[in-house]
Structures are given as C-alpha cells and as structure tokens.
Amino acid sequence: VVIDHEHGPGHYLDAINLLQAIATTDTTAILRVPWNDPVHIKRALDIGVEGVIVPYVSSTREAQAAIDACLYPPLGTRGMAHVIARASDYGLKAEEYASKINDNLLRICMVENEAGIDSLEETVKIEALDMVFVGPFDLSCSLGIPGQFSDPKFRKLLAKAEAVVRDSGKALGSIAFDDASKMCERGYQFIISGSDLTLLRDAAVADVTACRA
C-alpha cells in the first residue's frame, strides 16, 4: 500500500493511523514523501514505513541525496532517534531496528523528466537504490505533451528508461498508464493499478448512474 504525501493532503499523524490499520495485515507500507528532502524522508522512516518513494529525482546527485537520507551513518546521513521512534516500537526494539533497517527498507526514486532519464545510467549504479519508478504524467508534461502516452517522443524516452533499469537489475515501477500485462512483459515489477480515491469516485458515479436510470 502506498500512502501518498506528495499529492495527497495527509500528514504524518494521518499516516500513523493508516499504518496502524495496515499493521493488522501482511501488507507492506510505502510512503511517497512530498519532496526529495531529508527532513521529510527522516520523519517518514521514523513513523515506521517499510519503503519510501522520492518524487522528481532529476539527476544522479539528487538520487544519491535521497538514498543517503534513508541510511544511518556511516553509510548515509539519516539522523538517529530510533530509541524513541514508532519504527522501533518506541525504543523497545531499538537495537534490532537500527541493525536491520538498512537491509529491510525499500528505497525508490521517481524519474519524471528528460534530465532524470538521461542520468539514469549513472543513477542505477547507486548500490542502495532498489527501484526506479517512472512518473508518466510529469514525464509527458516535461515534453509538452501532457497525458499523451502514445506520442512517439514519450515512447522513445520511456523505452530508454525501461531498458536502462532492466539492464541494471534494479526493480522497475510505475502507475498503470498502459495495459498492465504489457507493462509486466516490458519488465515492470511494481505497478500501481488504482487508488482509494478513484475506487470511491467510480463506485459513487456508478451508483448515481444506476439510481437515475
């Protein structure tokens, strides 16, 4: 489950409520932070998410900064407050958490423009980067063709990104902007197929339509 703090209106206290609900299942909780900011990443990790998606990563330098913010020193720059954080059961499992989180956390960077894709060959060399997530809407906007996913300019840049990530061995993710089965054939391992908002919206529209009929 992805909790969205980039375009969603929620905050960290809201996210904790969601994490409490998710914790009753075997579902992995991932949070998309508002921006590539070490403070946002640190706060997301401290509340106990199991993965982070960092949006709009446009260079290898920006990707490295995002990954560094996920890792405790000496591997990275994350501030350590694990003895009081929800992530470690408020310190009850502090030593266990600190020793395992670098291996257990899923670290995802989004590429959403041409600059991000042009730097991918270097970006995917970052060892602690686990997944590259293609943001199709912002990518198409950066090309001046918003939402036109069949446009040759978009497809050419997309194919380049897909090939680089596949060849690197990193995981490849996106939203379902194409037929999901075809995306799987092209190497996608992580596809967001919908959201709570769209499910509720479509159900509400269907219900109103049925009642009016």
Summary of the structure (lengths in Angstrom):
residues: 213
radius of gyration: 18.4
end to end distance: 35.2
largest distance: 64.2
contacts: 637
relative contact order: 0.10
helix: 47%
strand: 13%
